[in-house]
Amino acid sequence: MIDKNIKLLRKKQGLSQEKLAEKIGVSRQTVAKWETGNSLPDVLSCAKLAELFDVSIEDLLHLDTELLSLPHTKGKYIFGSLTVQEGGQISLPARARKLFSIEPGDDLLLIGDVDRGLALVDVNFFLESYRALEINEKDS
């Protein structure tokens, strides 16, 4: 799967094999071998690829190409799939925690819609938005 993901992400960013190779410090032939599945990138190359493509190493290795090929909208992210652990726990990807400044002890609200699914929202943001909505409704 990594071979297809590298090729898809490279093309999505409009990079040639040569340009990608330059950016991560390998030869064009190495990139070609990765994309055809004839060899695999080492751990350091995976880290460079993940950073360049703005995905986690886990997603670079395993994420379905159908998800990776979705059009990117500024400010919207797909962080990858989560596995529900014993007891219902999930672990948020480090990239998501960093991007949204989520720290241990932060309060998040889990909201759901039967038709649309689940979402996590910062509790304070939700309460502020709800209060603003109430004020707007009173003024109408």
N, CA, C and O of each residue as an XYZ file, in Angstrom:
560
protein
N       0.817     -1.196      0.000
C       0.000      0.000      0.000
C       0.866      1.267      0.000
O       0.472      2.283     -0.572
N       2.047      1.212      0.640
C       2.887      2.406      0.701
C       3.311      2.844     -0.696
O       3.454      4.040     -0.950
N       3.513      1.893     -1.602
C       3.916      2.248     -2.963
C       2.855      3.126     -3.628
O       3.172      4.154     -4.226
N       1.594      2.709     -3.516
C       0.496      3.490     -4.111
C       0.322      4.836     -3.408
O       0.042      5.847     -4.052
N       0.491      4.842     -2.079
C       0.322      6.085     -1.322
C       1.394      7.110     -1.671
O       1.090      8.296     -1.806
N       2.632      6.676     -1.816
C       3.706      7.609     -2.191
C       3.404      8.214     -3.555
O       3.497      9.429     -3.735
N       3.048      7.381     -4.500
C       2.769      7.866     -5.852
C       1.586      8.826     -5.852
O       1.640      9.885     -6.478
N       0.521      8.458     -5.153
C      -0.676      9.301     -5.111
C      -0.384     10.648     -4.449
O      -0.782     11.693     -4.963
N       0.304     10.623     -3.318
C       0.611     11.862     -2.602
C       1.577     12.740     -3.394
O       1.454     13.964     -3.388
N       2.530     12.117     -4.071
C       3.470     12.885     -4.908
C       2.717     13.604     -6.014
O       2.923     14.796     -6.245
N       1.839     12.871     -6.700
C       1.076     13.473     -7.795
C       0.107     14.534     -7.283
O      -0.104     15.557     -7.935
N      -0.480     14.288     -6.114
C      -1.417     15.238     -5.522
C      -0.728     16.576     -5.247
O      -1.359     17.630     -5.326
N       0.558     16.532     -4.926
C       1.319     17.755     -4.675
C       1.983     18.298     -5.936
O       2.695     19.301     -5.887
N       1.749     17.634     -7.063
C       2.293     18.116     -8.326
C       3.803     17.962     -8.438
O       4.464     18.751     -9.114
N       4.342     16.958     -7.782
C       5.791     16.744     -7.808
C       6.156     15.631     -8.782
O       5.452     14.626     -8.889
N       7.239     15.819     -9.473
C       7.807     14.736    -10.285
C       8.589     13.824     -9.342
O       8.863     14.195     -8.200
N       8.941     12.647     -9.815
C       9.785     11.768     -9.015
C      11.108     12.462     -8.699
O      11.639     12.342     -7.595
N      11.627     13.184     -9.680
C      12.899     13.904     -9.510
C      12.794     14.950     -8.390
O      13.671     15.023     -7.529
N      11.729     15.753     -8.398
C      11.554     16.803     -7.377
C      11.367     16.199     -5.989
O      11.931     16.685     -5.008
N      10.570     15.135     -5.918
C      10.376     14.470     -4.629
C      11.718     13.946     -4.114
O      12.051     14.118     -2.941
N      12.469     13.318     -4.985
C      13.774     12.785     -4.607
C      14.681     13.886     -4.060
O      15.350     13.695     -3.044
N      14.703     15.030     -4.729
C      15.518     16.158     -4.270
C      15.101     16.613     -2.878
O      15.946     16.876     -2.022
N      13.794     16.703     -2.659
C      13.280     17.221     -1.388
C      13.612     16.324     -0.198
O      13.764     16.810      0.922
N      13.724     15.024     -0.435
C      13.987     14.123      0.693
C      15.386     13.510      0.666
O      15.730     12.707      1.532
N      16.188     13.887     -0.325
C      17.590     13.476     -0.349
C      17.861     12.057     -0.807
O      18.741     11.378     -0.276
N      17.095     11.609     -1.804
C      17.345     10.292     -2.406
C      17.394     10.467     -3.926
O      17.175     11.565     -4.438
N      17.678      9.394     -4.631
C      17.713      9.479     -6.093
C      16.313      9.283     -6.679
O      15.419      8.750     -6.021
N      16.144      9.720     -7.920
C      14.875      9.515     -8.618
C      14.598      8.023     -8.767
O      13.450      7.587     -8.682
N      15.648      7.248     -8.988
C      15.502      5.801     -9.141
C      14.963      5.163     -7.858
O      14.178      4.217     -7.912
N      15.384      5.678     -6.721
C      14.884      5.164     -5.440
C      13.392      5.404     -5.322
O      12.645      4.506     -4.932
N      12.950      6.616     -5.657
C      11.517      6.935     -5.612
C      10.753      6.018     -6.560
O       9.690      5.506     -6.211
N      11.292      5.811     -7.758
C      10.649      4.930     -8.738
C      10.507      3.515     -8.177
O       9.467      2.881     -8.359
N      11.537      3.017     -7.499
C      11.476      1.673     -6.908
C      10.428      1.600     -5.799
O       9.732      0.593     -5.664
N      10.316      2.666     -5.008
C       9.287      2.687     -3.963
C       7.896      2.620     -4.590
O       7.029      1.873     -4.135
N       7.699      3.417     -5.645
C       6.374      3.518     -6.263
C       5.969      2.253     -7.016
O       4.780      1.990     -7.198
N       6.938      1.483     -7.445
C       6.605      0.229     -8.129
C       6.582     -0.955     -7.165
O       6.254     -2.075     -7.558
N       6.930     -0.704     -5.908
C       6.928     -1.767     -4.914
C       8.159     -2.648     -4.959
O       8.191     -3.697     -4.315
N       9.183     -2.238     -5.714
C      10.415     -3.036     -5.808
C      11.315     -2.871     -4.591
O      12.193     -3.700     -4.350
N      11.102     -1.797     -3.817
C      11.820     -1.621     -2.554
C      10.955     -0.757     -1.648
O       9.964     -0.171     -2.082
N      11.346     -0.692     -0.400
C      10.606      0.079      0.598
C      11.489      1.184      1.160
O      12.695      0.992      1.315
N      10.910      2.332      1.466
C      11.704      3.397      2.089
C      12.099      3.005      3.514
O      11.355      2.314      4.210
N      13.285      3.460      3.936
C      13.698      3.212      5.310
C      12.919      4.135      6.247
O      12.148      4.982      5.797
N      13.123      3.966      7.527
C      12.370      4.724      8.530
C      12.598      6.228      8.386
O      11.649      7.006      8.481
N      13.837      6.646      8.158
C      14.115      8.079      8.012
C      13.436      8.652      6.775
O      12.923      9.770      6.811
N      13.429      7.901      5.689
C      12.756      8.363      4.473
C      11.248      8.430      4.685
O      10.587      9.344      4.191
N      10.708      7.465      5.417
C       9.268      7.492      5.725
C       8.926      8.750      6.524
O       7.909      9.397      6.272
N       9.775      9.085      7.478
C       9.537     10.285      8.289
C       9.574     11.540      7.412
O       8.736     12.428      7.568
N      10.539     11.615      6.494
C      10.638     12.766      5.591
C       9.423     12.835      4.666
O       8.875     13.913      4.434
N       9.008     11.689      4.142
C       7.837     11.645      3.256
C       6.585     12.081      4.002
O       5.795     12.876      3.492
N       6.406     11.561      5.207
C       5.223     11.895      5.998
C       5.176     13.399      6.282
O       4.119     14.022      6.182
N       6.312     13.967      6.631
C       6.358     15.407      6.911
C       6.073     16.214      5.648
O       5.305     17.175      5.687
N       6.677     15.835      4.544
C       6.482     16.540      3.286
C       5.023     16.486      2.839
O       4.466     17.488      2.391
N       4.407     15.303      2.966
C       3.037     15.114      2.505
C       2.005     15.486      3.566
O       0.803     15.441      3.307
N       2.476     15.855      4.763
C       1.594     16.251      5.866
C       0.616     15.141      6.232
O      -0.586     15.370      6.375
N       1.157     13.936      6.381
C       0.394     12.787      6.858
C       1.224     12.107      7.944
O       2.420     12.371      8.069
N       0.602     11.245      8.718
C       1.362     10.481      9.706
C       2.088      9.341      8.989
O       1.716      8.957      7.880
N       3.115      8.813      9.627
C       3.811      7.663      9.062
C       2.836      6.497      8.948
O       2.853      5.757      7.964
N       1.999      6.341      9.947
C       0.982      5.278      9.925
C       0.102      5.400      8.683
O      -0.157      4.406      8.005
N      -0.355      6.609      8.384
C      -1.205      6.810      7.209
C      -0.425      6.602      5.916
O      -0.957      6.055      4.949
N       0.822      7.033      5.896
C       1.659      6.810      4.723
C       1.752      5.310      4.422
O       1.709      4.896      3.264
N       1.876      4.519      5.463
C       2.017      3.077      5.301
C       0.700      2.364      5.012
O       0.660      1.428      4.214
N      -0.387      2.809      5.666
C      -1.591      1.977      5.675
C      -2.880      2.623      5.185
O      -3.829      1.906      4.865
N      -2.949      3.947      5.114
C      -4.239      4.574      4.796
C      -4.672      4.230      3.379
O      -3.868      4.241      2.446
N      -5.929      3.930      3.240
C      -6.519      3.570      1.956
C      -6.323      4.711      0.960
O      -6.585      5.871      1.280
N      -5.870      4.384     -0.230
C      -5.627      5.405     -1.252
C      -6.896      6.179     -1.587
O      -6.821      7.330     -2.015
N      -8.058      5.564     -1.397
C      -9.313      6.274     -1.658
C      -9.462      7.462     -0.710
O      -9.917      8.528     -1.123
N      -9.081      7.288      0.560
C      -9.143      8.397      1.514
C      -8.083      9.445      1.201
O      -8.340     10.646      1.290
N      -6.891      8.986      0.834
C      -5.817      9.929      0.524
C      -6.116     10.745     -0.732
O      -5.636     11.871     -0.870
N      -6.899     10.186     -1.639
C      -7.149     10.874     -2.904
C      -8.274     11.895     -2.817
O      -8.523     12.621     -3.780
N      -8.961     11.965     -1.674
C     -10.025     12.958     -1.539
C      -9.434     14.358     -1.699
O      -8.309     14.607     -1.265
N     -10.181     15.268     -2.315
C      -9.647     16.621     -2.481
C      -9.405     17.279     -1.129
O     -10.197     17.131     -0.198
N      -8.303     18.003     -1.040
C      -7.938     18.685      0.201
C      -8.566     20.071      0.215
O      -8.400     20.855     -0.720
N      -9.284     20.355      1.282
C      -9.868     21.674      1.486
C      -9.095     22.340      2.608
O      -8.872     21.730      3.654
N      -8.686     23.576      2.407
C      -7.896     24.271      3.414
C      -8.627     24.274      4.755
O      -9.799     24.640      4.839
N      -7.914     23.861      5.793
C      -8.475     23.829      7.130
C      -9.251     22.563      7.451
O      -9.724     22.406      8.576
N      -9.393     21.659      6.495
C     -10.097     20.394      6.707
C      -9.076     19.262      6.614
O      -8.213     19.275      5.736
N      -9.169     18.301      7.500
C      -8.156     17.258      7.569
C      -8.777     15.883      7.726
O      -9.842     15.727      8.324
N      -8.103     14.903      7.186
C      -8.387     13.507      7.479
C      -7.138     13.006      8.189
O      -6.059     12.954      7.599
N      -7.287     12.641      9.453
C      -6.138     12.221     10.240
C      -5.919     10.721     10.219
O      -4.951     10.232     10.800
N      -6.790      9.990      9.567
C      -6.660      8.541      9.527
C      -7.733      7.881     10.364
O      -8.530      8.545     11.027
N      -7.738      6.588     10.320
C      -8.759      5.851     11.064
C      -8.295      5.608     12.497
O      -7.097      5.533     12.772
N      -9.254      5.487     13.398
C      -8.985      5.207     14.804
C      -9.591      3.863     15.152
O     -10.633      3.485     14.616
N      -8.946      3.152     16.037
C      -9.473      1.877     16.504
C      -9.978      2.055     17.923
O      -9.259      2.555     18.789
N     -11.199      1.650     18.157
C     -11.760      1.715     19.500
C     -11.161      0.572     20.303
O     -11.270     -0.595     19.929
N     -10.526      0.929     21.415
C      -9.864     -0.048     22.272
C     -10.852     -0.641     23.276
O     -11.997     -0.200     23.382
N     -10.390     -1.629     23.992
C     -11.181     -2.233     25.067
C     -11.632     -1.117     26.011
O     -10.825     -0.271     26.396
N     -12.869     -1.108     26.373
C     -13.377     -0.068     27.268
C     -13.820      1.184     26.531
O     -14.273      2.139     27.162
N     -13.700      1.202     25.207
C     -14.179      2.335     24.423
C     -13.174      3.450     24.195
O     -13.526      4.461     23.588
N     -11.927      3.307     24.660
C     -10.940      4.376     24.486
C     -10.482      4.471     23.030
O     -10.382      3.479     22.308
N     -10.212      5.712     22.641
C      -9.569      5.966     21.355
C      -8.359      6.849     21.628
O      -8.308      7.563     22.630
N      -7.410      6.792     20.745
C      -6.218      7.624     20.869
C      -6.175      8.562     19.677
O      -6.174      8.119     18.528
N      -6.141      9.862     19.953
C      -6.078     10.839     18.873
C      -4.672     10.869     18.289
O      -3.697     10.863     19.041
N      -4.548     10.902     16.974
C      -3.220     10.962     16.361
C      -2.441     12.200     16.828
O      -3.013     13.272     17.024
N      -1.146     12.030     16.999
C      -0.286     13.125     17.475
C      -0.423     14.361     16.591
O      -0.429     15.486     17.090
N      -0.532     14.157     15.294
C      -0.653     15.289     14.365
C      -1.915     16.094     14.641
O      -1.894     17.322     14.564
N      -3.013     15.418     14.960
C      -4.269     16.103     15.279
C      -4.132     16.853     16.598
O      -4.571     17.997     16.715
N      -3.525     16.210     17.586
C      -3.346     16.880     18.886
C      -2.487     18.123     18.744
O      -2.774     19.159     19.343
N      -1.442     18.016     17.956
C      -0.540     19.158     17.766
C      -1.240     20.287     17.011
O      -1.187     21.442     17.432
N      -1.885     19.962     15.914
C      -2.529     20.969     15.082
C      -3.615     21.733     15.845
O      -3.771     22.941     15.670
N      -4.364     21.018     16.691
C      -5.466     21.633     17.416
C      -5.098     21.961     18.865
O      -5.970     22.275     19.676
N      -3.810     21.887     19.183
C      -3.298     22.222     20.516
C      -4.056     21.502     21.619
O      -4.447     22.116     22.612
N      -4.261     20.219     21.451
C      -4.958     19.414     22.450
C      -3.918     18.840     23.403
O      -2.999     18.132     22.991
N      -4.080     19.153     24.667
C      -3.147     18.723     25.708
C      -3.849     17.757     26.658
O      -5.076     17.764     26.755
N      -3.076     16.926     27.362
C      -3.692     16.064     28.374
C      -4.479     16.910     29.367
O      -3.997     17.944     29.829
N      -5.679     16.473     29.690
C      -6.529     17.202     30.621
C      -7.508     18.155     29.948
O      -8.423     18.647     30.607
N      -7.344     18.428     28.663
C      -8.298     19.286     27.950
C      -9.659     18.601     27.906
O      -9.754     17.377     27.827
N     -10.711     19.416     27.959
C     -12.071     18.891     27.889
C     -12.596     19.007     26.470
O     -12.632     20.090     25.885
N     -13.004     17.861     25.928
C     -13.601     17.811     24.600
C     -15.017     17.275     24.740
O     -15.292     16.438     25.600
N     -15.904     17.758     23.895
C     -17.282     17.310     23.891
C     -17.480     16.391     22.698
O     -17.157     16.757     21.568
N     -18.001     15.219     22.940
C     -18.314     14.281     21.876
C     -19.772     14.489     21.505
O     -20.670     14.270     22.318
N     -19.997     14.913     20.270
C     -21.361     15.140     19.800
C     -21.655     14.170     18.662
O     -20.742     13.689     17.991
N     -22.915     13.893     18.457
C     -23.266     12.927     17.428
C     -24.536     13.291     16.698
O     -25.415     13.967     17.232
N     -24.610     12.835     15.482
C     -25.781     12.984     14.633
C     -25.984     11.618     13.981
O     -25.069     11.074     13.363
N     -27.177     11.077     14.121
C     -27.444      9.738     13.622
C     -27.107      9.611     12.140
O     -26.645      8.560     11.697
N     -27.333     10.670     11.376
C     -27.089     10.629      9.938
C     -25.648     10.963      9.562
O     -25.156     10.499      8.534
N     -24.966     11.764     10.384
C     -23.630     12.243     10.011
C     -22.489     11.637     10.801
O     -21.350     11.663     10.337
N     -22.751     11.098     11.968
C     -21.700     10.473     12.749
C     -21.294     11.277     13.964
O     -22.064     12.091     14.473
N     -20.068     11.039     14.426
C     -19.551     11.637     15.653
C     -18.516     12.716     15.346
O     -17.869     12.707     14.299
N     -18.382     13.650     16.298
C     -17.362     14.690     16.176
C     -16.906     15.090     17.573
O     -17.673     15.006     18.532
N     -15.676     15.518     17.680
C     -15.138     16.063     18.920
C     -15.020     17.568     18.776
O     -14.546     18.070     17.757
N     -15.456     18.286     19.807
C     -15.413     19.748     19.794
C     -14.893     20.212     21.150
O     -15.227     19.627     22.181
N     -14.090     21.242     21.148
C     -13.651     21.848     22.396
C     -14.879     22.324     23.169
O     -15.734     23.012     22.612
N     -14.969     21.963     24.440
C     -16.146     22.290     25.252
C     -16.370     23.795     25.310
O     -17.500     24.253     25.140
N     -15.317     24.575     25.545
C     -15.472     26.030     25.654
C     -15.964     26.646     24.347
O     -16.819     27.532     24.357
N     -15.421     26.175     23.221
C     -15.874     26.668     21.923
C     -17.350     26.364     21.732
O     -18.109     27.222     21.278
N     -17.760     25.157     22.072
C     -19.163     24.765     21.916
C     -20.070     25.648     22.762
O     -21.091     26.134     22.276
N     -19.704     25.860     24.032
C     -20.539     26.681     24.913
C     -20.623     28.121     24.433
O     -21.698     28.721     24.471
N     -19.509     28.686     23.981
C     -19.515     30.058     23.464
C     -20.400     30.163     22.224
O     -21.159     31.121     22.078
N     -20.302     29.189     21.342
C     -21.124     29.187     20.131
C     -22.601     29.050     20.474
O     -23.448     29.708     19.869
N     -22.906     28.200     21.438
C     -24.293     27.986     21.849
C     -24.867     29.262     22.453
O     -25.999     29.638     22.148
N     -24.099     29.925     23.302
C     -24.554     31.179     23.919
C     -24.781     32.256     22.857
O     -25.769     32.988     22.915
N     -23.875     32.351     21.895
C     -24.027     33.335     20.813
C     -25.288     33.046     20.008
O     -25.991     33.972     19.604
N     -25.574     31.791     19.778
C     -26.783     31.395     19.052
C     -28.031     31.782     19.836
O     -28.999     32.274     19.257
N     -28.016     31.563     21.156
C     -29.147     31.946     21.997
C     -29.389     33.448     21.939
O     -30.533     33.892     21.849
N     -28.303     34.238     21.992
C     -28.418     35.696     21.943
C     -29.004     36.127     20.604
O     -29.882     36.989     20.564
N     -28.532     35.542     19.515
C     -29.047     35.876     18.183
C     -30.523     35.535     18.051
O     -31.277     36.277     17.422
N     -30.942     34.422     18.639
C     -32.348     34.032     18.563
C     -33.226     34.982     19.365
O     -34.351     35.274     18.957
N     -32.725     35.473     20.511
C     -33.487     36.424     21.324
C     -33.645     37.765     20.607
O     -34.677     38.426     20.723
N     -32.601     38.156     19.862
C     -32.624     39.432     19.142
C     -33.504     39.374     17.908
O     -33.887     40.423     17.388
N     -33.834     38.200     17.425
C     -34.622     38.065     16.189
C     -36.088     38.246     16.428
O     -36.881     38.162     15.490
